[in-house]
Structures are given as structure tokens and as C-alpha cells.
Amino acid sequence: MVYQITIDQGNYVEQKNVDALRMGMTQEQVQYVLGTPMLVDPSYPKTWNYIFYVKPGHEKPEQKNLFLNFDDQGRLVSMSGDFKQGPNFTTPMN
């Protein structure tokens, strides 16, 4: 068997980081918690894409996605993807 290196790409996001997100957070606050998004499509600038891909050697690759949507004022309004909303997500920021 030939050695194959582990390949990591994108944003490493854990559920504990997602648990810190709350509706109404500013884009700056979200970026502080999760880092810079991997992709912000110019056609949809209010949607941030956090994508993590890992292929550990000979094992099956894994990809996790987190999509965050902001309103016109740059406040977090929804999330979707492979992570659960945190217990306080729907509690708006003051």
C-alpha cells in the first residue's frame, strides 16, 4: 500500500462554533466566531459559504457545508447545511 497524505481544504468548523451563532449577529461578529467564509458568490453577497473538505489518506472523503444568510443590514437571519442550529440561535442579539 502506498502512503497517501491527508488533504484538508476550506474552513474547519465545529459544532461548538456554530452553537455560538445567534440571529442578528453582524457579519463582523460571525467572522470573528467562524473566520473568513470560503466563498461569497458575487451574485448572492448576502450568503456566506463555509465549506470544509477532508480526505484522510485511503479513507472516504468527507465534506461539511454551512450556509449563512444575512439581511440588507448585514445581520444574520438564517443558516442551513450540515450543522444543527445552536440552542440560542433564535434568541436575537441585543
C-alpha positions as a printed NumPy array, in Angstrom:
array([[  0.   ,   0.   ,   0.   ],
       [  1.313,   3.416,  -0.97 ],
       [  1.142,   6.18 ,   1.651],
       [ -1.352,   8.929,   0.86 ],
       [ -1.357,  12.21 ,   2.718],
       [ -4.438,  13.694,   4.337],
       [ -5.848,  16.582,   2.319],
       [ -7.726,  19.361,   4.154],
       [ -9.368,  22.229,   2.292],
       [-11.648,  25.06 ,   3.312],
       [-12.937,  26.246,   6.668],
       [-12.635,  23.896,   9.638],
       [-15.891,  24.479,  11.532],
       [-17.011,  22.603,  14.639],
       [-20.498,  22.391,  16.118],
       [-19.312,  24.328,  19.192],
       [-18.519,  27.288,  16.905],
       [-21.927,  27.045,  15.226],
       [-23.535,  26.933,  18.692],
       [-22.156,  30.447,  19.303],
       [-24.093,  31.906,  16.345],
       [-27.242,  33.915,  17.04 ],
       [-29.766,  35.63 ,  14.824],
       [-28.982,  39.31 ,  14.499],
       [-25.203,  38.947,  14.721],
       [-23.318,  41.278,  12.407],
       [-21.114,  39.936,   9.645],
       [-18.089,  41.06 ,  11.665],
       [-19.26 ,  39.084,  14.709],
       [-19.855,  35.975,  12.598],
       [-16.428,  36.328,  11.013],
       [-14.869,  36.6  ,  14.491],
       [-16.508,  33.286,  15.506],
       [-16.031,  31.298,  12.271],
       [-13.314,  33.079,  10.324],
       [-13.494,  34.321,   6.761],
       [-16.023,  32.419,   4.615],
       [-14.582,  30.2  ,   1.909],
       [-16.969,  31.56 ,  -0.702],
       [-19.152,  34.627,  -1.111],
       [-20.776,  34.47 ,  -4.544],
       [-20.926,  37.947,  -6.148],
       [-24.45 ,  37.106,  -7.347],
       [-25.549,  36.351,  -3.753],
       [-23.382,  38.538,  -1.481],
       [-25.735,  38.105,   1.485],
       [-24.98 ,  34.358,   1.614],
       [-21.71 ,  33.157,   3.113],
       [-20.48 ,  29.627,   2.406],
       [-18.272,  27.778,   4.869],
       [-17.121,  24.55 ,   3.239],
       [-14.721,  22.001,   4.704],
       [-13.379,  19.026,   2.771],
       [-11.044,  16.379,   4.143],
       [ -9.682,  13.234,   2.515],
       [ -7.739,  11.258,   5.111],
       [ -5.273,   9.037,   3.226],
       [ -7.073,   5.968,   1.907],
       [-10.335,   6.726,   3.701],
       [-13.562,   8.074,   2.257],
       [-13.57 ,  11.884,   1.787],
       [-15.899,  13.99 ,   3.911],
       [-17.385,  17.399,   3.173],
       [-19.334,  19.613,   5.571],
       [-21.197,  22.734,   4.483],
       [-22.547,  25.692,   6.414],
       [-24.533,  28.398,   4.624],
       [-25.317,  31.662,   6.412],
       [-27.784,  34.274,   5.171],
       [-27.746,  37.951,   6.105],
       [-30.338,  40.699,   5.68 ],
       [-29.793,  44.073,   3.98 ],
       [-28.256,  45.483,   7.178],
       [-25.701,  42.654,   7.348],
       [-27.404,  40.828,  10.234],
       [-27.565,  37.028,  10.401],
       [-31.09 ,  35.778,   9.652],
       [-30.762,  32.056,   8.873],
       [-28.429,  29.124,   8.491],
       [-28.531,  25.779,   6.708],
       [-26.225,  22.917,   5.84 ],
       [-24.705,  20.023,   7.762],
       [-24.731,  21.626,  11.217],
       [-27.577,  21.965,  13.723],
       [-28.652,  25.373,  14.922],
       [-27.305,  26.08 ,  18.376],
       [-29.728,  26.194,  21.315],
       [-29.642,  30.012,  21.379],
       [-29.657,  30.652,  17.622],
       [-33.19 ,  32.039,  17.557],
       [-32.534,  34.302,  20.551],
       [-31.741,  37.611,  18.832],
       [-28.678,  39.656,  19.735],
       [-29.494,  42.872,  21.618]])
